Amino acid sequence: MKFECPVCHNLFEEEPRGPSGTLSCKKCGAPVPAPKQAGETSRDYPALCVFVGLVMALFVTGYFALKNVDTDVGFSPGPYVEEWTKNIEEKVKGLLGEASKGLNIPGREGRDAKSYLGKGYRLHRQKNYKEALAELNKAIEADPRNAEAYYWRGRTLVNLGQPDQGSDDFKTAVKFKPENAWAFYNRSGLFFSKGDVAGAMRDAEKACSLGYQDGCKAYETYKNSSREGG
């Protein structure tokens, strides 16, 4: 079975797994969604909304029906209605929680990615790079266009001794967020470490033009280095 990377569109047949256990691209390391298995079905979100609406309508109808009961016989529906309301609310909340799992609800991807990105960032700062990589992979899986997730995964990969993969992530980060000066700055250092002074100067100058002062300093360092080498 062939798989296509959603980021770099690389095609491959085997199933390499990333640190988080997800299917990942061999070229750029981005998570690749697995195709649905035969017989796999998706939940009907509009139908769920209709069902909830019907439950609410039933509740309102029952409430007014009880409210109009002749209270002369000594029956007070108030406490029963209140208890019934609480039971209905708890059951509907539980139903919504279970039914919403796996649904492609607009906005959810961003919230999930932000949560994973936050965990990955904290783990990176604590130098728990393997754990950080797993969380950042999840962030990219949740939102394949999240530039910050690619940036921090790039830095994490560099710290794990994978500079080429890190450089690819920096490239993707600036693709989705061209004003990401940090990505340009960090990639300039990788270029310089490989002896690509021209590439290092280009990225450092870009970082400098975006207002990152360390990029300006790095540009001068690389420029002086090229003069000395020449």
C-alpha positions in Angstrom: 0.0 0.0 0.0 1.4 3.4 -0.9 1.3 6.4 1.4 1.7 10.1 0.6 3.2 12.6 3.0 0.9 15.6 3.5 3.9 18.0 3.9 6.5 17.1 1.3 4.3 14.7 -0.8 6.9 12.0 -0.7 5.5 8.6 -1.7 6.5 5.4 0.0 5.2 1.8 0.4 6.5 0.6 3.7 5.2 1.8 7.0 8.0 3.5 9.0 6.8 4.5 12.5 7.7 7.7 14.3 8.7 8.0 18.0 5.1 8.5 18.9 4.0 5.3 17.2 2.4 7.2 14.3 3.1 6.6 10.6 5.7 9.1 9.6 7.4 10.2 6.3 10.9 8.8 5.7 12.0 12.0 4.1 10.8 14.8 6.4 9.5 12.9 9.4 6.0 14.5 9.3 3.2 12.3 10.5 1.3 10.6 7.7 -2.4 9.8 8.3 -3.1 6.1 7.8 -5.9 5.2 5.3 -9.2 4.1 6.7 -9.6 0.3 7.0 -12.3 -1.5 5.1 -15.6 -1.2 6.8 -14.5 1.7 8.9 -17.3 4.3 9.2 -17.3 7.9 10.4 -19.8 9.4 12.9 -22.6 11.6 11.6 -22.1 14.9 13.4 -25.2 16.6 11.9 -27.3 13.6 13.0 -25.9 14.0 16.5 -27.0 17.6 16.6 -30.5 16.6 15.5 -30.7 14.0 18.2 -29.6 16.5 20.9 -32.3 18.9 19.6 -34.9 16.2 19.9 -33.9 15.5 23.5 -34.1 19.1 24.4 -37.6 19.4 22.7 -38.7 16.4 24.7 -37.4 17.9 27.9 -39.2 21.2 27.2 -42.5 19.4 26.3 -42.4 17.3 29.5 -41.6 20.3 31.7 -44.6 22.3 30.5 -46.8 19.3 30.7 -45.9 18.7 34.3 -46.2 22.4 35.1 -49.8 22.4 34.0 -50.8 19.4 36.2 -53.6 20.3 38.5 -51.8 21.0 41.8 -55.1 20.9 43.8 -54.6 17.2 44.4 -51.4 18.1 46.3 -48.9 17.1 43.7 -46.0 19.5 43.2 -44.0 18.6 40.0 -41.2 21.1 40.8 -38.7 18.7 42.6 -39.3 15.9 40.1 -38.7 18.2 37.2 -35.5 19.5 38.7 -34.2 16.0 39.3 -35.2 14.9 35.8 -33.4 18.0 34.4 -30.2 17.1 36.1 -30.3 13.5 34.9 -31.0 14.6 31.3 -28.1 17.1 31.4 -25.6 14.5 32.7 -26.7 11.9 30.1 -26.5 14.4 27.2 -23.1 15.7 28.3 -21.8 12.1 28.5 -23.3 11.3 25.1 -21.7 14.3 23.5 -18.3 13.6 25.0 -18.3 10.0 23.7 -19.8 10.8 20.3 -17.5 13.7 19.6 -14.4 11.5 19.8 -12.8 11.2 16.4 -15.1 13.8 14.8 -13.4 16.4 12.5 -14.9 19.4 14.3 -13.7 22.8 13.0 -11.2 24.4 15.4 -10.4 21.3 17.3 -7.2 20.6 15.3 -5.8 24.0 16.4 -6.6 23.4 20.1 -5.1 19.9 20.0 -2.0 21.0 18.2 -1.5 23.9 20.7 -1.8 21.5 23.6 0.8 19.1 22.2 3.0 22.0 21.1 3.0 23.3 24.7 4.0 19.9 26.1 6.7 19.5 23.5 8.1 22.9 24.2 8.2 22.3 28.0 9.9 18.9 27.5 12.4 20.5 25.1 13.3 23.2 27.6 13.8 20.4 30.2 16.1 18.6 27.7 13.8 15.6 27.5 14.3 15.6 23.7 12.8 12.1 23.0 9.6 12.8 24.9 9.5 16.3 23.3 9.8 14.8 19.8 6.8 12.5 20.5 4.6 15.4 21.5 5.7 17.6 18.6 4.9 14.8 16.2 1.4 14.7 17.6 1.1 18.5 17.2 2.1 18.3 13.5 -0.3 15.3 13.1 -3.1 17.4 14.6 -2.2 20.5 12.5 0.2 19.8 9.5 0.5 23.5 8.9 1.6 24.6 12.3 4.9 26.4 11.8 5.8 26.6 15.4 5.5 22.9 15.8 7.9 22.4 12.9 10.3 24.9 14.3 10.5 23.3 17.8 10.7 19.8 16.3 13.6 21.0 14.1 15.4 22.2 17.2 14.6 18.9 19.0 15.9 16.9 16.1 19.2 18.9 16.0 19.6 18.1 19.7 19.0 14.5 19.0 21.8 14.5 16.5 19.7 14.6 13.4 20.7 18.0 11.8 19.5 17.2 8.3 16.0 16.3 9.5 16.1 19.4 11.7 17.0 21.6 8.7 14.1 20.2 6.8 11.7 21.2 9.6 13.2 24.7 9.7 12.5 24.9 5.9 8.9 23.8 6.4 8.5 26.2 9.3 9.5 29.2 7.2 7.3 27.9 4.4 4.2 28.2 6.6 5.5 31.3 8.5 8.0 33.3 6.4 8.5 35.8 9.2 9.9 33.1 11.5 13.3 34.7 12.1 14.4 32.0 14.6 14.0 29.3 12.0 16.2 31.2 9.6 18.8 31.8 12.3 19.0 28.2 13.4 19.2 26.9 9.9 22.0 29.4 9.2 24.0 27.7 11.9 23.4 24.3 10.4 24.6 25.6 7.0 27.7 27.0 8.5 28.5 23.8 10.3 28.4 22.0 7.0 30.8 24.6 5.4 28.0 26.3 3.4 29.0 29.8 4.3 26.9 31.3 1.5 23.8 29.6 2.7 24.6 30.5 6.3 25.0 34.2 5.4 21.8 34.2 3.4 19.7 32.8 6.3 21.4 34.9 8.9 20.8 38.1 6.8 17.1 37.1 6.5 16.8 36.6 10.2 18.5 40.0 10.7 16.1 41.7 8.3 13.2 40.3 10.3 14.5 42.0 13.4 16.4 39.2 15.2 19.7 40.9 16.3 21.5 37.6 16.8 21.0 37.0 13.1 22.8 40.3 12.4 25.7 39.2 14.6 25.8 35.8 13.0 25.8 37.4 9.5 28.9 39.5 10.4 30.6 36.4 11.8 30.0 34.3 8.7 31.0 37.2 6.4 34.3 37.6 8.3 34.9 33.9 8.2 34.4 33.9 4.4 37.0 36.7 4.0 39.5 34.9 6.2 38.9 31.7 4.3 39.3 33.5 1.0 
